[in-house]
Structure formats: C-alpha cells, structure tokens
Amino acid sequence: MKLTRTFSPRPWMALTLAGVLGLSAPAWAQLRVGMPSGFTGSVAAGVKENHEGAKLYFDTINARGGVNGQKIELITVDDKFDPKVTVDVARELITKQKVLALFLNRGTPHSQALLPLLAELKVPLVGPSTGAMVLHEPVNPWVFNVRATYQREAAKAIEHLASTGITRIAVLETDDSFGADSAAGALKGFAKANLKPVMHEKFPRDKPDFTELSKRVNESNAQAVMVIGSAGNTANAVKAVRAAGSRAQAVTLSNNASDGFIKLLGEHARGVIVTQVFPNERSVAYPLIKEAQEFAKAKGLDGVSPAMMEGYAAAKVLTEGLRRAGANPTPVSLRDALENLRSYDLGGLTVAYSPTNHTGLDFADLSIVDASGKFRR
C-alpha cells in the first residue's frame, strides 16, 4: 500500500548517533501522524479538502519551528473507502511507520472498524471525519472527536424544514452504519416536529441505482428529500430526483460540505441545503476562521471550504495535544494530554475533553448553495 508523506521530516542526528553508540532509539522519534482515508472513490473530493485544511495548519506550524522543536509529519494513505482496507493500512501506519496517532479518517463503518485496533495497540484517533454517535457514546478512551454528531445535524435540518412549513419530507439513506446513525437523528427531528417521513428508503453504499427511488420520491409529492450518503451517491441521487420531475428541496449532511460536492452536483447545486459543523468559512468574526483565511492567503489559496475547516480545526486540536504531551510524546502520553484538554479556545469555539466526554464541539448550522456555487448561511 503506497504511503504518501505530506511533510518531509528533518534529519535526526540523535538517532544516527544512537545507532553508532549502540543505544536504543525511542520508538516515536518524530511527530508522525497517520491519515488513512478515501483519497479515491466516492468521498475523495471531501477527503482531499479535509487533508488540504489540515496541511494548511501543519505547514504553518512547521514553518514556525514545529511543536517543542519537532516538525509534524502527516502520512496519508488511501484506504479506497473500504473499512477492511482502513484497518489494514492503519495497522501498518502504527506498527511500521510508528505514528503517534491516527487522524482525520473518513467514514462511519471505517471508524468503527478501527476501534478494536486502537484498543489493541493503544493509539489515539483524533478528529475522525464522521459524526457517528458510536464514537461519542459510550466514551471511547482512544477516540477524540472534534465535530458534532450526525444525529444533531439531521435533527436540526428536519426541524428547520418543519419550521418553514414543509411537512412532506422523504428520506433516502445509505445502507450502512452511517446511514442508520444519521437517520436515527432525522427521526428524532420528525418526532419533535410531530411529523413522519412520507417515504423512507435505503440504498446500497456501492454503485446504487436511484432510478426507481427517484420516481417514488416524485410520486410521494415530497416537498423535501434528505439524502444521507457519500458525496458521489448524494449528487447522483439529487440528479435522479430532478430527472424524475421532482422539485423537492434537497438536503444532506456535513459529510458533503465540500466544494468538490458542489462540483459533482453541477447544474443541480443551487438551492441544496447542507448542514455544517463549523462556522461560515467567510465569517471572520470567529478568530478561527480569520486565522485560517490568513494562512490560506499566505499560501496563495483563494480561501477555505467547510471541509477544509474541519481538517484545519482537527489539526489545531491535535497540535495542541502534541504540545502538551511534552518533548518526547508517545501515543499514551498524547492520549492523556488530550483528555486533560479542559478548555481550549480554537478561536471563538471551545474544545473540552474529560474522561466522561470526548465530543469536543457541538456546533451545528445550516447552509444553502447559492447561484455562484458557494455555501451561504
């Protein structure tokens, strides 16, 4: 499996000297972090933006001397969005590459598959790019979330639709643990609004055909349709619904909050509602957003996307954990440092962990794609 080092480590003369003298070199001699995620496949667009946001922060910190005198090296591996591959490459990252932590992987089934490995090898997972409730409750001692849950997002979206007078809502969910978890949140929103979905159907995660489902959405006279799925599948579902003649308001979750998703939608992007788990990426009232924008400008980037902000925020939390873990961190000392991160200001948003709470943030909002192809709040 090909490994891509995002950051080149500087030479470690101490290790060379240790080898010459026959001394034992420390197992974790540099700040290596592993990101096993779907750099190809249906989630690639969002994953690449997550990575770009994390890289934006790490690059800036490294240029300023790193953390406790060491630079952060992010090693990315394509897991092809396959949970089995996720576990295989993650094991290699831990046992062969000696990463201090796994970081920012995409996918609910993929994160669930990693849990036994984290416990076995005692390595933390920081900022998984999923809002799966299973990563929040019960608290897993090795998982540190940075974003809100999908259930909170989905419930908020349904409640918003109901508040605008939309009562006929269809739900299409991917047939996996991500779909089931997110749909549970949507159903909470329906219950709070005293509504029931006019249609609730599952579709396969791999190569679904939305022809029949889209016809049924149209026949149900749905005023809105929530699609719970990967960026590629969701975009295809929206296109199929439109082709079937339905003008239902399309709604999806923050796993699709990327510029890449908007490009996949093409001419059907305008008006799609996407839930968000970070403030508006243009809202400089938040120091976090202002900082990210300034760093992006310094690197010659046009700006930041929601998916980039998720990666950026996760990188910032991980960096603070590494700083507090001291000059010679281990996976266990990093875990302990993060769990004692009681009140860390990301920049207008506060992250707090404890032995009984590894949620991090609970921010949730709604956005809509405007005519220019940008997310608007």
Disulfide bonds with the S-S distance in Angstrom:
none
